[in-house]
Amino acid sequence: MEDRPAAHIKTTTTGAISGTGRGGSTDTGVWLRRYQIAPAPRARLICFPHAGGSASYFVPVSRRLSPELDVLAVQYPGRQDRRHEPCIEDIGAIADGIIPELLPLADRPLALFGHSMGAAVAFETVRRLEERGVAPAVLFASSRPSPSSVRDEGLHRSGDQALIAEMRRLDATDARLLEDPELLEMILPVLRGDYKAVETYRCRPPHAAVDCSVVALFGDDDPQAPHEECLRWKEHTRGRFDMHVFEGGHFYLNTHAESVLRIITERIR
């Protein structure tokens, strides 16, 4: 990731939805995007975007970590080159869709990084991989309460203005873009579908655990990921658990990119 990626990241949540999103990526199937070639990587890092986010959010990560790591980003339906597909409004169903494309990539150690909604999708993906005999090395869960934490604030059932207000509150995108009616027309259905997936997600069984290690990362001023709920990620792993707290809110990684990438690379090494 670049030293100062905030401008890229803050516009990706909205701007990337309307783009082609496939430029520069190699052919990886429907669900995954690879923006840099890593001929002999030590491991593969699979990145899962937040609600409203898209694969290109992780372009700076790919540039920064390749060729040591083969970085692939998940592209959910409803955005960028998949913008004509309906959103999937169920976390488990999203994970089910990704699995067939991940299984052939298990010839290298797998690490999964999920931000916000992406952390829940990544957790369910790890569960499905382990059920199939694939053992990921580590799950990085960013800005997301533990799977057993239920946070249904009803945003997916609220009006458009409530969703816009939430984007402003989380500093999820450039405020100027939220004044563009055409952009909002594209953004809001995707965001509403993702929020439905997040708010209706229930871990079954509630205290399901994975064998791989879990690293929880979050901002100390994040209203969506309170400290005590992030700490409960340790209940969902039978492996090692670590936690890292940064100054900032829900998108703390905008200003702590280098520190986050250092944690990822050192842990994988």
C-alpha positions in Angstrom: 0.0 0.0 0.0 1.2 3.5 -0.7 2.5 5.7 2.1 -0.4 8.0 1.8 -3.3 6.0 0.4 -6.2 8.0 1.9 -7.3 9.7 -1.3 -7.4 6.4 -3.2 -9.2 4.5 -0.5 -11.8 7.1 0.3 -12.9 7.4 -3.3 -12.9 3.7 -4.0 -16.0 3.0 -2.0 -18.1 5.0 -4.5 -16.0 5.7 -7.6 -15.0 2.2 -8.1 -18.5 1.0 -8.3 -19.0 2.7 -11.7 -15.6 1.8 -13.1 -14.7 -1.2 -15.2 -12.6 -2.6 -12.3 -10.8 -5.2 -14.4 -8.1 -3.0 -15.9 -4.7 -4.4 -15.4 -5.9 -7.6 -13.6 -5.0 -11.0 -14.9 -7.7 -13.6 -15.6 -8.7 -15.0 -12.2 -12.3 -15.9 -12.7 -15.5 -14.2 -11.7 -14.8 -13.6 -8.0 -11.1 -12.7 -7.8 -8.9 -10.0 -9.2 -5.1 -10.1 -9.4 -3.5 -6.7 -10.2 0.2 -7.7 -10.0 2.0 -10.8 -11.1 4.0 -12.7 -8.4 5.9 -15.5 -10.2 7.1 -17.3 -7.1 5.2 -16.0 -4.1 5.8 -17.3 -0.6 2.0 -17.2 0.1 -1.3 -15.8 -1.2 -3.2 -13.0 0.4 -6.9 -12.9 -0.3 -8.5 -9.5 0.4 -12.2 -9.0 1.2 -13.6 -5.5 0.8 -16.0 -3.6 3.1 -19.7 -2.9 2.5 -20.0 -0.9 -0.6 -16.4 -1.6 -1.5 -14.8 -3.3 -4.4 -11.7 -5.2 -5.4 -9.8 -2.2 -6.6 -9.7 -0.9 -3.0 -6.7 -3.3 -2.6 -4.7 -2.2 -5.7 -2.2 -0.3 -3.4 -1.8 -3.5 -1.3 -1.1 -5.5 -4.4 1.5 -3.0 -5.6 3.2 -2.9 -2.2 3.3 -6.6 -1.4 4.0 -8.1 -4.7 6.1 -10.1 -5.7 6.6 -11.6 -2.2 2.9 -12.3 -1.9 0.4 -13.1 -4.5 -2.4 -10.6 -3.7 -5.9 -11.3 -4.9 -8.9 -9.2 -4.1 -12.5 -10.4 -4.0 -15.0 -8.7 -6.3 -18.5 -8.9 -5.0 -21.5 -8.8 -7.4 -23.1 -5.5 -8.1 -20.0 -3.3 -8.6 -17.4 -2.4 -11.2 -17.3 -5.1 -13.9 -20.0 -7.0 -12.0 -22.3 -4.0 -11.7 -25.0 -5.6 -13.8 -25.3 -8.6 -11.4 -27.6 -8.5 -8.4 -26.0 -8.1 -5.0 -25.9 -11.2 -2.8 -27.5 -10.2 0.5 -26.2 -13.1 2.6 -22.7 -13.5 4.0 -22.7 -17.3 3.8 -23.8 -17.2 0.1 -21.0 -14.8 -0.8 -18.5 -17.2 0.8 -20.1 -20.1 -1.0 -19.5 -18.3 -4.3 -15.8 -17.6 -3.6 -14.8 -21.1 -2.6 -14.6 -22.8 -6.0 -12.1 -20.2 -7.2 -10.0 -20.4 -4.0 -9.6 -24.2 -3.9 -7.2 -24.3 -6.9 -5.0 -21.6 -5.3 -4.3 -23.6 -2.1 -1.0 -24.9 -3.6 0.5 -22.0 -1.6 -0.2 -21.0 2.0 -3.3 -18.8 2.2 -3.8 -15.8 4.3 -7.1 -13.9 4.3 -7.6 -10.2 5.1 -11.1 -8.8 5.5 -12.1 -5.2 6.3 -15.5 -4.6 8.1 -18.1 -6.7 6.2 -15.2 -8.4 4.5 -14.0 -9.8 7.8 -17.3 -11.7 8.3 -17.1 -13.0 4.7 -13.4 -14.0 5.2 -14.3 -15.9 8.4 -17.1 -17.9 6.7 -14.7 -18.6 3.8 -12.1 -20.0 6.2 -14.7 -22.2 7.7 -15.6 -23.6 4.3 -12.0 -24.1 3.3 -11.3 -26.0 6.5 -14.3 -28.2 5.9 -12.7 -29.1 2.6 -9.4 -29.9 4.0 -7.6 -26.6 3.2 -5.9 -25.0 6.2 -5.4 -21.2 5.8 -2.5 -19.9 7.9 -4.0 -16.7 9.3 -7.2 -14.6 9.1 -6.8 -10.8 9.5 -10.1 -9.4 10.8 -10.2 -5.6 10.4 -12.8 -3.2 11.9 -15.3 -5.9 12.6 -16.8 -7.2 15.8 -16.5 -10.9 16.4 -18.8 -13.3 14.5 -20.9 -13.9 17.6 -21.6 -10.2 18.0 -24.9 -9.1 16.6 -25.2 -5.5 15.4 -28.5 -4.9 13.5 -29.1 -1.2 13.5 -31.7 -1.5 10.7 -29.8 0.6 8.2 -30.7 -1.7 5.3 -34.4 -1.0 6.1 -33.9 2.8 6.4 -34.3 5.5 3.8 -31.5 6.7 1.6 -30.6 9.7 3.8 -29.8 7.3 6.7 -27.4 5.4 4.5 -25.7 8.6 3.3 -25.5 9.8 6.9 -23.8 6.6 7.9 -21.2 6.9 5.1 -20.4 10.4 6.3 -20.2 9.2 9.9 -17.7 6.5 9.1 -15.8 8.8 6.7 -16.2 6.0 4.1 -15.9 8.2 1.0 -15.1 11.8 -0.2 -18.0 13.9 1.1 -18.2 15.7 -2.3 -19.2 12.5 -4.1 -22.2 12.1 -1.8 -23.6 15.2 -3.4 -23.7 13.7 -6.9 -27.2 12.3 -7.6 -26.0 10.0 -10.4 -23.3 8.4 -8.3 -25.7 8.0 -5.4 -28.1 6.2 -7.7 -25.4 3.6 -8.3 -24.0 3.5 -4.8 -27.1 3.2 -2.6 -28.6 -0.1 -3.9 -25.2 -1.8 -3.5 -24.7 -0.3 -0.1 -28.2 -1.3 1.0 -27.6 -4.9 -0.2 -24.3 -5.1 1.7 -25.8 -3.7 4.9 -28.6 -6.3 4.7 -25.9 -9.0 4.4 -24.1 -7.6 7.4 -27.0 -6.9 9.6 -28.8 -10.2 9.0 -25.6 -12.3 9.5 -25.7 -14.8 12.3 -22.8 -17.1 13.0 -24.1 -20.7 13.2 -23.3 -22.1 15.7 -22.8 -18.8 17.5 -19.4 -19.8 18.9 -18.0 -21.5 15.8 -14.2 -21.5 15.8 -11.6 -22.0 13.1 -8.2 -23.7 13.4 -6.2 -21.0 11.8 -4.7 -18.1 13.7 -6.7 -14.8 13.9 -5.4 -11.3 14.1 -7.9 -8.6 15.0 -7.2 -5.0 13.9 -9.3 -1.9 14.6 -9.4 1.8 15.4 -9.7 3.0 18.9 -12.5 5.5 17.9 -14.6 3.1 15.7 -18.3 3.2 16.5 -18.8 0.0 14.5 -16.1 -2.1 16.2 -15.9 -1.6 20.0 -12.9 -2.9 21.7 -14.7 -5.5 23.8 -16.5 -6.9 20.7 -13.3 -7.1 18.7 -11.6 -8.9 21.6 -14.1 -11.7 21.3 -12.5 -12.8 18.1 -10.3 -14.9 20.3 -13.3 -17.1 21.1 -13.5 -18.0 17.4 -10.1 -19.5 16.9 -8.5 -22.7 18.2 -5.1 -21.2 17.1 -3.1 -18.2 18.1 -4.9 -14.9 18.6 -3.4 -11.4 18.4 -4.9 -7.9 18.5 -3.7 -4.5 17.2 -5.3 -1.2 18.1 -4.7 1.9 16.1 -5.6 5.6 16.5 -8.6 6.4 14.3 -12.1 5.3 13.3 -13.6 2.7 11.0 -11.1 3.4 8.2 -8.1 3.7 10.5 -6.0 1.9 7.8 -6.2 5.0 5.6 -3.6 6.6 7.8 -1.9 3.5 9.2 -1.3 1.6 5.9 2.4 0.9 6.4 1.9 -0.4 9.9 -0.9 -2.7 8.8 1.1 -4.1 5.9 4.0 -4.6 8.2 1.9 -6.7 10.5 0.6 -8.7 7.5 4.0 -9.4 6.0 5.7 -10.2 9.3 3.0 -12.6 10.4 3.0 -14.4 7.0 6.8 -14.7 7.1 
